[in-house]
Amino acid sequence: MEIAVVGKSEFTLGFRMAGVKKILETNGDDLVPIIRNILKDKDVGVLVIHNDDMAGLPEKLRITLDELVTPTTITIGGAGESSNLRDKIKQAVGVDLWK
């Protein structure tokens, strides 16, 4: 399983430097088609996206990303964290690893 990072170049740079291979840069206008292509890619296990980009997605797509186990969507940064990493790991693995 791969980690996919989607966002503007400023957001993806750190992940690129950390060695993440599947980096998809966007200017914002092409975000929805990129996300839909990632959902079709069975090799992607974790999707990382900026919280502000997630908030700009259509509601139906946000709900879909929030409910999917694979890929597990992690939002980082922005004005307010909409997802809790602990809850996402619990959803993906099936157990609370912090207990």
Secondary structure, DSSP 8 states (H G I E B T S, - for coil): -EEEEEE-HHHHHHHHHTT--EEEE--STTHHHHHHHHHH-TTEEEEEEEHHHHHTS-HHHHHHHHH-SSSEEEEESSSS--S-HHHHHHHHHSS-TT-
